[in-house]
Amino acid sequence: MPTPSSPSDALSGTLSDTLSDTLSDMVVVGGGIVGLSVAWRAAASGLSVTVLDPSPGEGATRAAAGMLAAVSESDFGERELARLNVASAALWPDFAARLAAATGRDVPLLRAGSLAVAYDADDLSLLRRVLALHREWGLASAEVSVADARRREPYLGPRLAGAAVVEGDLAVDPRGAHAALVQALGGALVRRAAARLERDGAGRVVAVHDDAGARHAAGAVVVATGAVATASLLDGVPDVRVPVRPVKGATLRLDAGPGLALEHVVRGTVQGRPVYVVPRGPGTGAGPGTGPSHREIVVGATSEERPDDRRAEAGGVFALLRDARALVPGIDEAALVDVTPRARPATPDNLPLVGATAVPGLLAAVGHGRNGVLLAPLTADAVVAVLTGAPPPDPALSAADPRRFAPAARLPEGAAR
């Protein structure tokens, strides 16, 4: 059968038109929440799927706090990313409901919204600039008085200069959602590392070889790995440029008793330093003496251009706790049960790479940075659309075209650079 001559030809139509020795319609390399979401959505659409990952969910997914905060995550110079985030956040309620129905595992969403708070006058000035940006972009947020913020969340600290509310923000437990995805995929998840890609004489990617020597043939291969694994796997594919780099952060998990029953995500700046406090529901606490009234609270916000050495510096942990307690003093009484440092795979423009690459048979679902959990449903639907020949699920995805970094990149007409 002739090999398609262009990326669009290579993945148009259904996968029944691909090589006759295909064992799976699709191999996904990477078992974090993005990779497993892609695989689950593909399997639900009728495609046969294999996922390769020796330690699924132990990368950036393990550290993620799970804020589905499309509005609160909006930042200056990132309008295209904001559009992607808004589109994917709207998919999360149905995504979680379908996953719960498929597995019998609860995948609850925190629906109370976010409170954005400012510690001092300079922090309030920054908050108001962000709120003005939201208005410019048509995003829903509103400044409220500190007294109103405390009525909504009584556990806020006594020294705050200002506050805002973002009603539409959601949150999810990424570890719980990932466990449900693992269950849903069952035997499709192979706990092996991908060692290399195999290409045929025409240059099409036709298989992945794992570190045990097994060959996994497929109609398409989706790379959904972290920064180091992505670079290693694509080292032998010079016609694809996927410039992802590690950006290290750490999250702290606390076990809080009934005396700290937070109901909202609290995000803020403390003398210019960002920090967030994300509560789970009752019964999610961990550690000795945990009861049904205990709940997990996740603290985070660190971001450093450093490799994924899986080490947490004492100063970084201290700084997170110091700033978090300035906003929510009650965390002093909570038990610190987990410190998780990980690196997120980020791109030069902070937009992910999602969709067909310049190499037939090879797709990307990488580079999501701090928004991997948030963007998982939209990424999954986008990849499945490419594989099945359906139209893209949202026009904003043109900004995430993986070919934008390729040498002499030529994007489809109308695609954003």
Phi and psi in degrees as a GROMACS rama.xvg file:
@    title "Ramachandran Plot"
@    xaxis  label "Phi"
@    yaxis  label "Psi"
@TYPE xy
-62.3091  145.857  PRO-2
-84.4457  135.195  THR-3
-55.583  149.037  PRO-4
-99.4204  -2.88924  SER-5
-146.245  160.281  SER-6
-55.5317  -39.9474  PRO-7
-68.6141  -39.6091  SER-8
-64.6624  -36.98  ASP-9
-61.7689  -29.5438  ALA-10
-123.742  13.1406  LEU-11
-81.1431  156.689  SER-12
76.6497  -165.692  GLY-13
-96.8574  165.807  THR-14
-75.9241  -2.87236  LEU-15
-68.1374  -13.2642  SER-16
-90.2893  4.36178  ASP-17
-90.1576  -169.891  THR-18
-57.2049  146.399  LEU-19
-73.0159  -18.6369  SER-20
-92.4842  14.564  ASP-21
-62.8196  130.05  THR-22
-95.4868  -30.2142  LEU-23
-132.433  150.046  SER-24
-64.727  -33.0656  ASP-25
-149.376  137.375  MET-26
-111.08  125.908  VAL-27
-103.126  124.851  VAL-28
-99.0826  109.899  VAL-29
121.729  122.001  GLY-30
-114.603  32.2523  GLY-31
-77.5368  -171.831  GLY-32
-66.0645  -30.5894  ILE-33
-69.2272  -51.7807  VAL-34
-60.5445  -42.6429  GLY-35
-70.5769  -32.599  LEU-36
-64.8643  -42.9181  SER-37
-58.7647  -48.395  VAL-38
-63.9117  -42.214  ALA-39
-65.9546  -45.1034  TRP-40
-62.9071  -38.6962  ARG-41
-65.2941  -44.3711  ALA-42
-62.702  -38.3551  ALA-43
-66.2391  -24.7531  ALA-44
-87.1998  1.75204  SER-45
102.223  2.84669  GLY-46
-86.4645  147.557  LEU-47
-85.5636  138.08  SER-48
-135.071  142.333  VAL-49
-127.469  136.864  THR-50
-118.177  130.806  VAL-51
-110.919  122.964  LEU-52
-168.704  124.095  ASP-53
-72.0476  -26.558  PRO-54
-139.417  71.7707  SER-55
-60.6755  132.349  PRO-56
82.7989  4.21864  GLY-57
-93.5129  1.51994  GLU-58
-92.1062  -131.479  GLY-59
-60.2064  -30.2329  ALA-60
-58.7978  -36.7887  THR-61
-62.3781  -34.4681  ARG-62
-91.1946  -17.9702  ALA-63
-59.3875  141.194  ALA-64
-83.5731  -24.3521  ALA-65
90.3407  21.4486  GLY-66
-73.3394  123.031  MET-67
-101.23  65.5262  LEU-68
-112.58  71.8297  ALA-69
-60.9623  -38.459  ALA-70
-76.8632  -50.068  VAL-71
-63.5826  -28.3545  SER-72
-79.8873  -8.7199  GLU-73
-64.6501  135.873  SER-74
-138.217  160.987  ASP-75
-60.4921  135.252  PHE-76
79.9139  7.43583  GLY-77
-126.348  46.9634  GLU-78
-66.6775  -40.9291  ARG-79
-63.2437  -38.6252  GLU-80
-65.5868  -39.2109  LEU-81
-60.1494  -40.6895  ALA-82
-62.8045  -42.7721  ARG-83
-61.9875  -45.3686  LEU-84
-62.2902  -42.8997  ASN-85
-62.386  -43.8228  VAL-86
-63.0984  -40.6445  ALA-87
-75.5706  -36.1547  SER-88
-59.1109  -36.2545  ALA-89
-65.9554  -21.7367  ALA-90
-84.8229  -17.597  LEU-91
-64.3877  -40.6018  TRP-92
-58.823  -44.8763  PRO-93
-68.9675  -40.1092  ASP-94
-57.7519  -48.5537  PHE-95
-65.0332  -40.482  ALA-96
-65.1404  -42.7198  ALA-97
-66.079  -39.6868  ARG-98
-65.8512  -41.0955  LEU-99
-63.714  -40.9009  ALA-100
-66.712  -34.954  ALA-101
-74.1031  -25.6239  ALA-102
-117.071  -17.7231  THR-103
75.6402  8.80777  GLY-104
-101.456  135.323  ARG-105
-70.4186  132.893  ASP-106
-123.93  75.5508  VAL-107
-74.4407  147.318  PRO-108
-109.426  135.549  LEU-109
-80.7463  118.828  LEU-110
-112.056  10.6551  ARG-111
-77.316  -10.5813  ALA-112
88.6704  -178.174  GLY-113
-113.72  147.915  SER-114
-109.641  122.695  LEU-115
-100.597  122.964  ALA-116
-125.166  152.106  VAL-117
-117.991  133.42  ALA-118
-81.341  -42.2584  TYR-119
-133.435  -175.867  ASP-120
-62.5546  -40.1787  ALA-121
-65.5546  -39.3306  ASP-122
-63.1547  -37.6793  ASP-123
-66.8231  -37.5359  LEU-124
-60.5916  -43.1375  SER-125
-64.3838  -43.1128  LEU-126
-58.7519  -42.0278  LEU-127
-68.0726  -32.6851  ARG-128
-63.8798  -40.9632  ARG-129
-65.7807  -41.532  VAL-130
-63.3899  -36.9267  LEU-131
-64.3837  -38.2831  ALA-132
-62.4571  -43.0787  LEU-133
-57.5741  -44.9895  HIS-134
-61.7193  -42.155  ARG-135
-61.4146  -36.7724  GLU-136
-92.8008  2.5408  TRP-137
74.5222  29.0132  GLY-138
-99.8747  144.886  LEU-139
-89.8095  111.285  ALA-140
-154.019  160.925  SER-141
-153.395  135.918  ALA-142
-71.7376  139.746  GLU-143
-130.704  163.85  VAL-144
-71.4755  157.943  SER-145
-61.4647  -36.7207  VAL-146
-62.5172  -41.3265  ALA-147
-65.6523  -40.9318  ASP-148
-60.7685  -39.499  ALA-149
-70.9659  -30.9325  ARG-150
-64.0131  -37.0568  ARG-151
-73.4365  -38.9999  ARG-152
-136.947  92.7194  GLU-153
-63.5344  -13.4439  PRO-154
-88.0683  3.70862  TYR-155
-65.9569  150.506  LEU-156
-72.3652  166.32  GLY-157
-76.2765  -21.6535  PRO-158
-111.294  93.8022  ARG-159
-134.335  143.736  LEU-160
-96.2941  -19.1397  ALA-161
-177.671  171.385  GLY-162
-157.919  161.513  ALA-163
-146.057  159.522  ALA-164
-122.261  138.731  VAL-165
-123.085  96.2073  VAL-166
-65.4887  -32.5685  GLU-167
-83.7185  -6.75904  GLY-168
-66.2138  144.028  ASP-169
-122.081  173.171  LEU-170
-151.062  152.075  ALA-171
-142.452  156.45  VAL-172
-84.0736  107.395  ASP-173
-62.8785  -35.1511  PRO-174
-66.2298  -40.1208  ARG-175
-67.4463  -42.5725  GLY-176
-64.0484  -39.7054  ALA-177
-64.2218  -42.9346  HIS-178
-60.1411  -38.029  ALA-179
-66.0153  -39.2271  ALA-180
-65.3809  -41.1446  LEU-181
-57.9017  -45.3587  VAL-182
-62.752  -43.4344  GLN-183
-63.6773  -32.6493  ALA-184
-85.3778  -22.3768  LEU-185
54.121  -127.082  GLY-186
-71.9334  -3.83459  GLY-187
-71.5016  -16.4966  ALA-188
-91.182  116.529  LEU-189
-108.213  120.323  VAL-190
-85.2859  66.4424  ARG-191
-134.615  151.704  ARG-192
-88.7335  142.901  ALA-193
-74.9612  129.219  ALA-194
-98.9525  -40.1455  ALA-195
-161.823  158.818  ARG-196
-94.4514  148.093  LEU-197
-111.378  132.417  GLU-198
-119.176  147.08  ARG-199
-85.6394  -175.178  ASP-200
-62.352  -24.7479  GLY-201
-90.1762  -0.443709  ALA-202
95.573  -1.08767  GLY-203
-75.3831  138.54  ARG-204
-75.422  122.892  VAL-205
-121.618  -9.99649  VAL-206
-165.381  163.631  ALA-207
-123.713  133.756  VAL-208
-101.167  131.606  HIS-209
-94.286  177.629  ASP-210
-74.9223  -4.78003  ASP-211
-98.9004  1.23412  ALA-212
92.4067  0.0102601  GLY-213
-77.5685  147.702  ALA-214
-107.894  126.906  ARG-215
-114.312  96.0724  HIS-216
-79.3709  147.922  ALA-217
-159.56  157.471  ALA-218
-71.1323  -27.6007  GLY-219
-151.965  149.062  ALA-220
-119.261  130.078  VAL-221
-111.791  121.109  VAL-222
-91.4219  117.247  VAL-223
-134.821  50.0703  ALA-224
-106.934  175.656  THR-225
-78.1871  -176.322  GLY-226
-62.4268  -49.1033  ALA-227
-68.487  -46.2298  VAL-228
-64.7384  -36.6799  ALA-229
-63.3929  -47.4419  THR-230
-61.832  -41.2076  ALA-231
-66.0667  -44.5253  SER-232
-68.106  -35.6983  LEU-233
-94.2419  6.57579  LEU-234
-59.6434  -32.3221  ASP-235
-92.3143  12.9301  GLY-236
-123.079  75.6989  VAL-237
-65.2557  -19.892  PRO-238
-83.8826  5.51949  ASP-239
-122.058  124.913  VAL-240
-113.455  115.261  ARG-241
-124.153  87.1196  VAL-242
-81.8668  75.4914  PRO-243
-101.025  145.576  VAL-244
-134.56  155.579  ARG-245
-81.4963  132.158  PRO-246
-121.679  108.655  VAL-247
-82.2595  140.984  LYS-248
-146.485  170.498  GLY-249
-138.591  145.012  ALA-250
-121.781  149.482  THR-251
-113.717  136.454  LEU-252
-113.335  126.702  ARG-253
-113.906  150.368  LEU-254
-105.951  113.257  ASP-255
-109.645  135.218  ALA-256
-82.7264  -170.435  GLY-257
-63.9154  -13.6959  PRO-258
-77.0632  -5.30206  GLY-259
-136.206  75.1881  LEU-260
-96.1456  64.102  ALA-261
-59.0512  141.876  LEU-262
-118.096  -11.8972  GLU-263
-121.969  151.223  HIS-264
-69.1214  130.114  VAL-265
-111.639  117.552  VAL-266
-117.923  144.53  ARG-267
-167.634  178.246  GLY-268
-123.491  138.672  THR-269
-121.875  102.384  VAL-270
53.9216  45.1194  GLN-271
87.9334  -7.12361  GLY-272
-97.8927  126.08  ARG-273
-76.5148  147.899  PRO-274
-155.829  150.512  VAL-275
-136.664  152.867  TYR-276
-130.33  116.356  VAL-277
-118.015  113.811  VAL-278
-89.7582  149.579  PRO-279
-100.317  177.669  ARG-280
-78.5529  170.693  GLY-281
-57.7901  145.448  PRO-282
88.0841  6.00579  GLY-283
-103.462  1.97435  THR-284
-66.2955  166.443  GLY-285
-140.381  149.209  ALA-286
113.716  171.374  GLY-287
-59.2522  139.761  PRO-288
78.9767  7.27495  GLY-289
-70.9492  135.159  THR-290
-126.74  -176.535  GLY-291
-65.6781  -18.4667  PRO-292
-90.2659  -7.3557  SER-293
-79.1066  151.315  HIS-294
-143.112  151.145  ARG-295
-79.4519  141.613  GLU-296
-128.38  128.629  ILE-297
-107.362  130.693  VAL-298
-117.272  136.156  VAL-299
-167.874  -171.021  GLY-300
137.668  -1.89311  ALA-301
-69.3381  148.737  THR-302
-153.94  115.255  SER-303
-135.228  141.797  GLU-304
-79.7377  78.0616  GLU-305
-141.067  156.228  ARG-306
-67.2299  166.693  PRO-307
-85.9202  77.1506  ASP-308
-89.2908  -1.36494  ASP-309
60.3719  26.4995  ARG-310
-114.967  136.603  ARG-311
-105.491  123.725  ALA-312
-78.5851  140.296  GLU-313
-58.6685  -39.5377  ALA-314
-63.7776  -37.3622  GLY-315
-66.6265  -41.2525  GLY-316
-64.9245  -43.4085  VAL-317
-60.1524  -44.6103  PHE-318
-63.502  -40.6648  ALA-319
-62.2681  -46.38  LEU-320
-65.8896  -40.2605  LEU-321
-59.1231  -48.1997  ARG-322
-73.8352  -36.0548  ASP-323
-64.4336  -40.3822  ALA-324
-73.0565  -20.3575  ARG-325
-66.3402  -30.2071  ALA-326
-92.242  -38.5763  LEU-327
-132.181  84.9952  VAL-328
-59.2616  -24.8126  PRO-329
-62.8906  -14.1393  GLY-330
-67.6505  -13.393  ILE-331
-56.8494  -30.9856  ASP-332
-89.2431  -4.2673  GLU-333
-86.2133  154.017  ALA-334
-89.6658  132.137  ALA-335
-82.7223  111.843  LEU-336
-112.088  -12.9734  VAL-337
-158.815  134.651  ASP-338
-123.45  120.696  VAL-339
-125.372  99.7473  THR-340
-90.8536  133.17  PRO-341
-149.855  160.309  ARG-342
-105.701  134.98  ALA-343
-91.9287  144.687  ARG-344
-83.6477  116.416  PRO-345
-119.451  156.513  ALA-346
-110.759  166.53  THR-347
-60.1902  -32.2154  PRO-348
-104.045  8.30361  ASP-349
65.2967  10.6917  ASN-350
-98.949  142.917  LEU-351
-71.5177  170.346  PRO-352
-112.795  112.629  LEU-353
-135.878  119.316  VAL-354
125.754  -162.265  GLY-355
-71.1591  139.635  ALA-356
-92.959  -174.54  THR-357
-75.8425  -7.92599  ALA-358
-102.25  123.273  VAL-359
-55.5353  138.314  PRO-360
84.3056  -3.0321  GLY-361
-119.518  123.85  LEU-362
-120.138  157.087  LEU-363
-118.418  145.373  ALA-364
-146.567  65.1694  ALA-365
-134.552  172.336  VAL-366
75.5344  30.374  GLY-367
-79.7562  -7.56116  HIS-368
55.8342  -130.038  GLY-369
-79.7835  0.173902  ARG-370
-115.424  24.3962  ASN-371
-60.7787  -47.2081  GLY-372
-65.391  -47.304  VAL-373
-57.6356  -42.6347  LEU-374
-89.6086  1.10793  LEU-375
-58.5589  -48.5857  ALA-376
-63.5027  -42.8788  PRO-377
-66.8002  -40.4941  LEU-378
-59.7602  -45.2221  THR-379
-60.9387  -46.3764  ALA-380
-65.9527  -34.6203  ASP-381
-66.2941  -44.2052  ALA-382
-65.5862  -43.9152  VAL-383
-62.4712  -36.9454  VAL-384
-61.6913  -41.5924  ALA-385
-63.0589  -44.5519  VAL-386
-67.063  -32.2529  LEU-387
-100.18  -2.51171  THR-388
79.9237  14.149  GLY-389
-81.921  161.283  ALA-390
-68.4405  155.789  PRO-391
-58.0601  143.023  PRO-392
-70.6793  -16.0714  PRO-393
-156.213  136.947  ASP-394
-60.809  -25.5098  PRO-395
-62.3466  -18.5476  ALA-396
-66.2326  -16.3539  LEU-397
-59.389  -29.1892  SER-398
-71.2328  -17.1927  ALA-399
-99.522  13.5121  ALA-400
-58.2759  123.116  ASP-401
-63.6024  -19.5109  PRO-402
-80.2488  -1.29327  ARG-403
-69.7495  -19.3294  ARG-404
-101.512  -1.0997  PHE-405
-67.9614  152.05  ALA-406
-55.9536  132.011  PRO-407
50.9128  47.5581  ALA-408
-56.3932  132.559  ALA-409
-123.935  102.858  ARG-410
-91.461  158.785  LEU-411
-59.1395  151.736  PRO-412
-55.8701  131.262  GLU-413
91.2076  -8.35157  GLY-414
-77.1468  143.942  ALA-415
-78.2396  146.953  ALA-416
